[in-house]
Amino acid sequence: MADNTSAKQVGVRSTRQRSAISALLDNIDEFRSAQELHDELRKRGEGIGLTTVYRTLQSLADAGMVDVLRTDTGESVYRQCSSGHHHHLVCRQCGRTVEVEGPTVEAWAETIASEHGFTEVSHTLEIFGTCRECVHSRTDAARDEPASV
């Protein structure tokens, strides 16, 4: 696991399937859907069903061992992230993700919660946009297109 926390330490049962999924997540930098992870596991010769992948990802997310975010299309995607609270910038085109901290967001969330009598608050924040590389490749492609007649 990214923060050296074992499954047993957070109350997640260790299985062959969970080990295979965790090992795959250890080697992937960007967020991936359960279907994409399942496809990669099959390519690696792992006999793990898609339902098991979904169930395992959910249990790992519930235990705080992976980050899950919902894309702007509504799909859930997963990634093993660094420990500690953080937010994400996500490219809509290529899926590149950058972990960022947001002290202003943290302060705002605490203030709003306090003003309304809430305690033990948590939040997630994903900011979707287009990364510099995708903007450049789109601009380059537009430049190379022949003018329409």
C-alpha positions, 0 to 999 in steps of 0.5 A: 500500500502507498502509505505502508499500511497493511490490509490487516491493520485497517481491518480488511481481510487479505485475499489473493484477489485483494493482493493482486488488485493492490499490487496493480494499483501500486504500479498505476499513477492515474485513476482507472475504472474498475473495468480498466483494472479488471482488463489489466488483471486479465492481461496479467493472467489473474482469474478475478471476476469483475464483480470481485474487482468492484467489491474489492475496490469498494472495501479498499475505498471504505478502509481509506486505502485507495482514493475514489473519485467520480468523473464529470461523466459519473463514472467512479475511478480508483487510484492508490494515493499518498497518505494524508488529505489532499485534493485532485486536479484531473484532466478531462481528456487524458485523465492525468491527475495531480494531487494538490493541497487546499488550505483555503478549502480546509478553512472554509469547510471548517467555518461553514460546518461550524456556522451550521453546527456540524462537527466531524466533517469531511469532504472531497474536492476534484477540479476537472479541466484540461492539462497543458499537454492536451491543450497543446496537442489539440492546438497542434492538431488544429494547426495541421488540419487542412482548411475546409472548403 
